[in-house]
Amino acid sequence: MESTHLGWRALAKRQWPLACALLLFLVTEAAGGADSSAGLRQAWQFPGAVVACTLAVLSPRRPLDAALAAACSVVASSVVLRVVQVGAALPVFSGVTGSEMAALMAIVAIAVRQSRPWHGVIATLVAIASVAVSEWLRPNYYVQNYPAFDKSGIDVPAYLVGGGLLLALSVGTGLYFRVRDRERTRAVEAEVTAAQHAERMALARELHDVVAHYVTGIVVHAQAAQAVIAMNPDAAREVLPVIANSGNEALTAMRRLVGTLRGSEPAGASFASTSATSDLADDVRVVAEQSGQPVRLDLDLSEPVPPELGRSVLRLVQESLT
């Protein structure tokens, strides 16, 4: 059967409320059984109940397997109680105890929530069958311990109503959480898709604004040198250092981008920290000075510029100087 691969720590964090509730059932049944007229003979019911409760707590890992094992546990416990002729103490009906019923309901709800639809159907049918078998095999606790109890037989309508309500509660709970899980998964997938799209847009923006800027500078300077080198051979001495510097900058930018793709930091963060600061005026002055072009600056920033807008302005200045 398929496993949900839920880790033990995550399982404990998720299942501790159910474990506490089932433990309360077991303690209550132990106290009630010890005080009954049958005395410690009621201890025959507890191994099967403990096994069913344990399987209920562990069922998120393998829901259908847990349902089959719990049903077998209930049937085996019923056979034991039939052999020793002891009725289960404090049963929900005449046979199944409260802890066993709670465990089966939890397993059904978890199987309906997590498993494939037909796995949930199988788990539900197996749980119903195990309860029916226990009702048939186990001696009646109330008949054994209370002589005045009506021995006329099972009140079928009452059993159907009570069992139907419990079944509807467990299946309905599983379906409710199944829908919630589906909605949560869709919301997470939408958020992941949006984050991936934003990351791709940031990478594309950095490729265009940073790497393409330096590559364009290399091409422009190379074309200029090619045009004037025939007339002025010394022009190569002035242009080649600029081309080499632009190439180094482009290589550095590409390395930063590769680091971003490898997950070292979000797209745009490395470029923002190295190419832009919180002072847009200083950044623009630095870009103008590094360009080596005759630039006249007229800066009048009455208030701080948001970082995203500042980076866009800086890229525009770089493109204009190129």
MOSUL-V975206 format. One line per field, one symbol per residue. phi: phi as a letter, one per 20 degrees, with the letter a starting at -180 (. if undefined). psi: psi as a letter, one per 20 degrees, with the letter a starting at -180 (. if undefined). burial: # if it has 16 or more other C-alpha atoms within 10 Angstrom, else .. A space follows every 50 residues. Layout:
phi = ???
psi = ???
burial = ???
This chain:
phi = .fdelffffffffedfffffffffgfffffffffefffmfffffefgfff fffffffefgfbfffffffffffffffffffffelcefflffdfcfffff fffffffffffffdefgffffffffffffffffffeefffffffdcgfff efpeefgfffffffffffffffffffffffffffffffffffffffffff ffffffffedfffffffffffffffffdffecgffffeegffffffffff fffffffffffenfaffnfffffedbcfdffffffffffffmefdddcdb dfbgeggfffffffffffffff
psi = qqqikprhghghhhihggggghhggggghgghhhirhibihiihhhghgg gghghghihhgnggghggggghgggghggghggilpqpqlqgbigprhgg ggggggggghghghrqghghgggghggghhggghhhgpqoghhhinhjqp jiapnggggggghhggghggghgghghggghgghgggghgggggggghgh hgghghgghfghghgggggghghghhhihhhnhihhhhhghgggghgggg gghhhggghghijhrqpighhhhhiqaiohghgggggghhhjqnpppnpn oiqqpqgghghggghgggggh.
burial = ..........#...#..##..##.##.###..##...#..######.### #########################.######..################ ###############...######.###.##.###.######........ ............#...#..######.##....................#. .##.###.##########..##..#..........#..#..##..##.## ..##.##..#......##.###..##...##.##..##............ .........##.###..##.##
